[in-house]
Amino acid sequence: RSSKLVVDHHLFHGEPWWDACYVDMRASATGVLVRRIARELGVALDARIARGVFTALVTDTGWFKYSNTDAETFAIASEIVASGVAPAPIY
């Protein structure tokens, strides 16, 4: 049996189906949480992971237009774009 981890910025209602969770409702996007986890674990964002995190940022923030988009979100987006991820093809 594999363990299940939920990472989200939304509160879950209902019966838990996971073994552990990391939820921060103050975060603007699940991509913010994934970046935090990667940083804590010392995991570098390769091109594939960076694209996934960026995609999570832009979809959860409505391309940065929602009111909970904050400086941490923009800093992560900037880091990812500086690493070579192009926003236009993702859009």
C-alpha positions in Angstrom: 0.0 0.0 0.0 1.4 3.4 -0.9 1.0 6.4 1.3 -1.0 9.3 0.2 -0.1 13.0 0.9 -2.5 15.8 0.1 -0.9 19.2 -0.6 -3.5 22.0 -1.1 -4.5 25.5 -0.3 -8.1 24.7 0.1 -9.7 23.3 3.2 -11.1 19.8 2.7 -14.6 18.9 3.9 -15.5 15.2 4.3 -13.7 12.1 5.4 -9.9 12.2 5.0 -8.6 9.6 2.5 -5.0 10.4 2.9 -2.2 9.5 5.3 -0.8 13.0 5.8 -1.7 16.5 4.6 -0.1 19.9 4.2 -2.7 22.5 3.9 -2.2 26.3 4.1 -5.3 28.2 3.2 -3.3 31.5 3.3 -1.2 30.3 0.3 -2.4 31.7 -3.0 -1.7 28.4 -4.9 -0.8 24.8 -4.4 2.4 25.6 -6.4 3.5 27.8 -3.5 3.3 24.9 -1.2 5.1 22.5 -3.6 7.9 25.1 -3.9 8.1 25.4 -0.1 8.4 21.6 0.2 11.0 21.3 -2.5 13.1 24.1 -0.9 12.9 22.4 2.5 13.9 19.0 1.0 16.7 20.6 -1.0 15.1 19.5 -4.3 16.0 21.6 -7.3 13.3 22.6 -9.7 14.3 21.0 -12.9 12.5 22.2 -16.1 9.6 19.8 -15.8 9.0 20.5 -12.1 9.4 24.2 -12.7 6.7 24.1 -15.4 4.4 22.2 -13.2 4.8 24.6 -10.3 4.4 27.6 -12.6 1.3 26.1 -14.1 -0.1 25.6 -10.6 0.7 29.2 -9.7 -1.0 30.7 -12.7 -4.1 28.5 -12.6 -4.7 28.9 -8.9 -4.3 32.7 -9.1 -6.1 33.3 -12.3 -2.9 34.4 -13.9 -2.1 36.6 -10.8 -5.4 38.5 -10.8 -7.0 37.1 -7.6 -6.7 39.1 -4.4 -4.7 36.5 -2.5 -1.8 36.6 -5.0 1.0 37.9 -2.8 4.8 38.6 -2.9 5.7 35.0 -2.2 3.7 33.9 -5.3 5.4 36.6 -7.5 8.9 35.7 -6.1 8.4 32.0 -7.0 7.1 32.9 -10.5 10.1 35.2 -11.0 12.5 32.5 -9.9 10.9 30.0 -12.3 10.8 32.4 -15.3 14.5 33.4 -14.5 15.3 29.7 -14.7 14.1 29.5 -18.3 10.4 28.6 -18.1 8.5 30.7 -20.7 5.0 31.8 -19.6 3.5 32.3 -23.1 3.5 28.6 -24.1 1.9 27.7 -20.8 -0.7 30.4 -21.3 
